[in-house]
Amino acid sequence: LISGRIKFGAQGWSKKYPFNDGDLTICGEVLKNYLNNAEVLGTEVPWPDLRYIFGEIMYGGHITDFWDRRVNNTYLAVLVTPELLQGANLCAGFKSPDAAKLEYPHYVKYIEERFPQEIPQMFWLHPNAEIGFLTTQGISIFKTISDISGGGGTGSGGDISAAQPIITQYQQQLPANLDMIEIRSRLKEEDYTPFVIVSLQESDRMNLLLSGMRSSMIELELGISGALNITDSMEALAADLMTNKVNALWAERAYPSLKLMSSWFADLLLRVDQLVDWTKVLSLLKSVWLSGLFNSMSFLTSNMQVAARSNNLPLDFMVNRCRFYNVRDLAEITGLPPQGVNVHGLFMEGAGWEDGKGEDEGYITESKMKELHPEMPVCNIYAVHIDEMDWTAMYHCPVFSTSLRGATYIFQANVRMDPDDQEVRWILAGAAMLTQDD
């Protein structure tokens, strides 16, 4: 289970950990010693001790990501129990045999004959996880073919002048920088609220990105015309434009994204539009496109700051709480929420979403086939004191910027479950929310 989950990418493990046969052998020896000692001494098998050794030392020693560690420990909580020796269901269609009836050779024969086919359900994942894995594998193969055939760069004999039409197209569409002097001139000292400060920070970062893109394309144009010597960075930019890749220097100034250049640029224009609208009113929008921010975490922190100041509470003890509406069309959002902020642009991965009836909130549910990233409804995020946070029938759902997960983590959302549901199901399914549909 631990090693096989790697092939499903970030939905399995957000990083590729060096699990090996040595880990399995040592864990087997430890388990053998504990079982033998319990039999000799006539005591109970210390299952919590075994889970700790396996989850925090042996396999857990490799794991550096908090959410991956949660998955690992959840597997252990489900499988390493007294029922393991009493016919426990290890995975779909594969039960643990009766320990009192079989010896080691019989166990080997049982595994060889009864072990099920390696499918996503075996790992508690949805079949969509395999679609995502095969899609990623196909993209990787085509990328390798492109690089080998010379499609990944212009090389010494490449003609960078072929990038000129693309440069012209992007230059015509690239918006002007936001006028920060004019924007700040409209603000009084008391207007600098946490949300306004975030809008100014986002606008500054957007200007930095737009200026870098504009200057690098102008330099490349001058290089193509012969006015400047061609540099490595110019060649790299020309190659990226012609192969629909986001230039590395642009990506450094930008936000986490896995999109190709054409869709990345279209996404950039939408981000600029939101900032223009935001800085025009210099107050909170009726719904903020969370995906369109450079630093989504700072926006959510400002939400907690506003609530802490309004209720005279310490910021360190504030947490964000989510409540999902049953609407996705922004036209149905008529104004600001009574508390907190409205955000949109979230997608679910590893699960689906069932809208509620009337005013009832929806809940997390099984994915539909071939719907890898279903869009979530508009979400109201408001801050409460940590003592008032209720996790009853809620899934501790991580939110990431991209499907790579890992370092793109933003915050932990409370996602409602069916009252009869168990959180274990969604942890092992790798359920998480993303701010971008890659």
FIBADO-597915 format. One record per residue (C-alpha): x, y, z. Coordinates in pm, whole numbers, padded with zeros to 5 digits, always signed. Example, Ala and Ser with C-alpha at 12.3 -4.5 7.8 and 13.67 -1.06 7.14 Angstrom:
2
+01230-00450+00780;+01367-00106+00714;
END
This chain:
438
+00000+00000+00000;+00270+00248+00102;+00497+00193-00200;+00222+00132-00457;+00052+00461-00377;+00352+00652-00521;+00243+00593-00879;-00070+00804-00834;+00136+01120-00803;+00059+01394-00553;-00282+01244-00478;-00099+00937-00349;+00204+01105-00193;+00290+01470-00249;+00659+01370-00270;+00844+01062-00388;+00976+00908-00068;+01255+00646-00072;+01049+00361+00071;+01234+00034+00019;+01235-00339+00099;+01459-00271+00399;+01179-00077+00567;+00941-00367+00512;+01193-00625+00641;+01270-00429+00959;+00901-00366+01028;+00836-00738+00980;+01108-00827+01232;+00974-00576+01484;+00620-00711+01442;+00745-01068+01480;+00929-00985+01805;+00627-00807+01953;+00389-01091+01861;+00623-01357+02000;+00679-01163+02323;+00304-01116+02369;+00250-01491+02322;+00529-01591+02561;+00429-01342+02830;+00058-01396+02781;-00010-01026+02734;-00197-00819+02479;-00013-00715+02163;+00082-00344+02206;-00081-00225+01884;-00039+00150+01962;+00336+00095+02008;+00359-00084+01674;+00168+00193+01497;+00402+00452+01645;+00718+00261+01547;+00596+00203+01191;+00430+00542+01141;+00676+00775+01311;+01010+00592+01287;+01033+00327+01015;+00816+00452+00729;+00736+00784+00896;+01106+00865+00915;+01104+00916+00537;+00795+01135+00534;+00843+01513+00561;+00499+01640+00458;+00233+01672+00732;-00055+01557+00509;+00142+01256+00383;+00218+01162+00743;-00155+01180+00814;-00224+00935+00529;+00046+00698+00653;-00081+00702+01012;-00439+00654+00895;-00342+00337+00705;-00183+00208+01025;-00487+00302+01236;-00710+00107+00996;-00489-00199+00941;-00264-00251+01245;-00534-00351+01493;-00633-00669+01682;-00874-00749+01397;-00568-00799+01176;-00546-01156+01315;-00919-01215+01307;-01023-01192+00942;-00996-00816+00894;-01072-00684+00546;-00732-00559+00426;-00865-00418+00101;-01151-00477-00141;-01184-00854-00191;-00885-00948+00027;-00933-01056+00389;-00677-01148+00648;-00691-01526+00697;-00750-01689+01036;-00412-01684+01213;-00500-01996+01414;-00536-02213+01103;-00243-02115+00880;+00134-02145+00903;+00388-01936+00709;+00385-02149+00388;+00005-02130+00383;+00021-01750+00413;+00257-01734+00115;+00026-01955-00092;-00279-01751+00015;-00116-01426-00095;+00001-01569-00428;-00343-01707-00512;-00579-01450-00361;-00393-01119-00388;-00619-00879-00585;-00530-00682-00895;-00353-00353-00821;-00626-00096-00883;-00692+00245-00720;-00968+00103-00498;-00706-00120-00337;-00545+00195-00197;-00884+00350-00103;-00849+00584-00402;-01116+00656-00665;-01070+00514-01020;-01023+00876-01134;-00682+00864-00967;-00567+00619-01233;-00699+00846-01509;-00492+01128-01362;-00187+00901-01338;-00218+00783-01699;-00272+01141-01821;+00041+01260-01640;+00237+00964-01775;+00123+01043-02131;+00223+01410-02098;+00563+01303-01965;+00618+01069-02260;+00526+01336-02517;+00750+01589-02340;+01041+01344-02354;+00980+01282-02726;+00966+01660-02786;+01292+01718-02599;+01473+01434-02779;+01354+01549-03121;+01474+01903-03057;+01135+02054-02987;+01243+02168-02641;+01472+02449-02755;+01604+02645-03045;+01960+02520-03008;+02257+02683-03176;+02097+02659-03518;+01748+02768-03415;+01579+03067-03572;+01453+03285-03287;+01294+03525-03533;+01010+03273-03560;+00903+03392-03212;+00828+03747-03339;+00458+03691-03424;+00402+03539-03078;+00581+03831-02910;+00365+04079-03101;+00048+03893-03002;+00135+03890-02631;+00255+04252-02632;-00076+04367-02779;-00271+04184-02509;-00043+04258-02213;-00220+04514-01991;-00053+04827-01860;+00082+04838-01506;-00159+04944-01234;-00105+05311-01141;-00006+05269-00778;+00056+05640-00725;-00299+05722-00832;-00444+05434-00630;-00262+05532-00310;-00354+05898-00359;-00721+05803-00309;-00653+05650+00030;-00666+05823+00365;-00479+05692+00666;-00788+05527+00812;-00858+05351+00478;-00560+05117+00517;-00758+04814+00635;-00610+04463+00616;-00804+04387+00296;-00692+04711+00127;-00330+04643+00224;-00356+04298+00063;-00494+04452-00257;-00199+04694-00269;+00054+04415-00208;-00104+04205-00481;-00099+04500-00722;+00269+04567-00652;+00356+04207-00724;+00148+04209-01042;+00329+04523-01162;+00661+04350-01100;+00552+04055-01314;+00407+04271-01594;+00719+04488-01607;+00944+04183-01624;+00742+04028-01904;+00730+04354-02099;+01103+04429-02071;+01211+04073-02160;+00993+04072-02474;+01128+04413-02579;+01485+04286-02532;+01407+03977-02741;+01262+04197-03016;+01580+04407-03017;+01787+04091-03031;+01588+03960-03327;+01632+04292-03510;+02006+04291-03445;+02011+04592-03213;+02129+04375-02921;+02346+04068-02894;+02150+03748-02842;+02187+03616-02485;+02103+03281-02332;+01797+03430-02161;+01670+03564-02497;+01714+03222-02659;+01537+03056-02367;+01244+03299-02391;+01212+03248-02767;+01219+02870-02722;+00956+02885-02449;+00723+03106-02654;+00747+02875-02954;+00685+02562-02746;+00403+02714-02538;+00597+02703-02209;+00601+02960-01931;+00944+03120-01919;+01143+03039-01604;+01218+03406-01529;+00847+03491-01558;+00752+03196-01337;+00991+03319-01065;+00799+03646-01038;+00460+03483-01078;+00247+03241-00873;+00241+02859-00858;+00089+02727-01179;+00112+02418-01401;-00061+02574-01701;+00091+02602-02048;+00181+02949-02175;-00139+03021-02366;-00372+02932-02078;-00129+03084-01825;-00145+03418-02010;-00526+03408-02028;-00528+03337-01654;-00293+03635-01600;-00536+03870-01775;-00818+03758-01545;-00598+03817-01241;-00524+04171-01361;-00897+04234-01417;-00973+04136-01056;-00701+04367-00924;-00831+04654-01139;-01182+04604-00998;-01047+04570-00644;-00828+04881-00653;-01105+05079-00822;-01339+05042-00523;-01064+04992-00261;-01296+04781-00051;-01384+04414-00028;-01538+04259-00341;-01862+04062-00308;-01661+03750-00392;-01285+03725-00429;-01132+03488-00683;-00895+03316-00439;-00708+03150-00725;-00626+03493-00867;-00405+03600-00577;-00028+03571-00553;-00050+03507-00179;-00387+03360-00086;-00271+03293+00268;-00216+03665+00337;-00574+03737+00227;-00710+03472+00465;-00489+03606+00743;-00634+03954+00685;-00979+03798+00727;-00875+03677+01073;-00723+04018+01155;-01049+04199+01077;-01252+03957+01291;-00999+03974+01578;-01007+04355+01582;-01387+04371+01559;-01437+04131+01851;-01130+04235+02053;-00983+03885+02035;-00616+03775+02008;-00516+03699+01647;-00313+03393+01753;-00633+03218+01863;-00836+03289+01548;-00909+03029+01279;-01094+03045+00949;-01417+02851+00911;-01578+02765+00577;-01940+02739+00476;-02026+02651+00117;-02331+02804-00047;-02532+02615-00306;-02451+02859-00588;-02167+02881-00837;-02292+03174-01047;-02149+03499-00908;-02453+03686-01039;-02654+03521-00761;-02428+03679-00498;-02598+04014-00438;-02360+04173-00190;-02107+04132+00088;-02165+03848+00338;-02284+03926+00693;-01947+03808+00821;-01614+03718+00667;-01551+03704+00293;-01691+03517-00006;-01440+03334-00226;-01473+03133-00545;-01243+02938-00776;-01199+02624-00564;-01189+02272-00710;-01212+01935-00537;-00967+01652-00610;-01013+01295-00495;-01381+01343-00416;-01701+01511-00539;-01952+01754-00393;-02325+01717-00338;-02511+02047-00318;-02748+02091-00026;-03123+02150-00048;-03253+02495+00025;-03034+02663+00285;-02869+02338+00394;-02498+02314+00324;-02378+02049+00081;-02131+01774+00166;-01835+01584+00028;-01925+01272-00166;-01790+01013-00408;-01632+01143-00729;-01810+01103-01059;-01620+00911-01322;-01393+01128-01539;-01462+01441-01329;-01113+01488-01190;-01158+01840-01052;-01525+01930-00999;-01583+02300-00929;-01686+02389-00575;-01966+02638-00493;-01897+02988-00365;-01758+02965-00013;-01810+03200+00281;-01497+03209+00497;-01530+03375+00835;-01298+03377+01136;-01390+03241+01480;-01206+03187+01807;-01040+02846+01811;-01259+02738+02106;-01572+02800+01895;-01450+02588+01604;-01668+02277+01573;-01532+01984+01369;-01836+01757+01415;-01908+01575+01084;-01630+01776+00919;-01334+01665+00708;-01001+01838+00776;-00944+01925+00411;-00611+02071+00295;-00624+02342+00027;-00340+02372-00226;-00263+02610-00511;-00193+02333-00766;-00231+01958-00800;+00140+01922-00713;+00032+01990-00353;+00331+01990-00115;+00476+02341-00087;+00168+02498-00250;-00036+02443+00070;-00258+02740+00164;-00482+02649+00457;-00698+02381+00618;-01069+02401+00540;-01356+02236+00722;-01558+02043+00464;-01892+01898+00571;-01944+01522+00551;-02257+01312+00558;-02338+01246+00928;-02280+00871+00876;-01950+00924+00692;-01602+00871+00833;-01304+01101+00782;-01075+00801+00726;-01239+00748+00387;-01144+01091+00256;-00795+01096+00406;-00703+00774+00226;-00879+00891-00091;-00638+01187-00100;-00928+01434-00101;-00812+01796-00114;-00918+02127-00265;-00719+02315-00529;-00735+02678-00632;-00651+02591-00995;-00783+02334-01237;-00454+02246-01407;
END
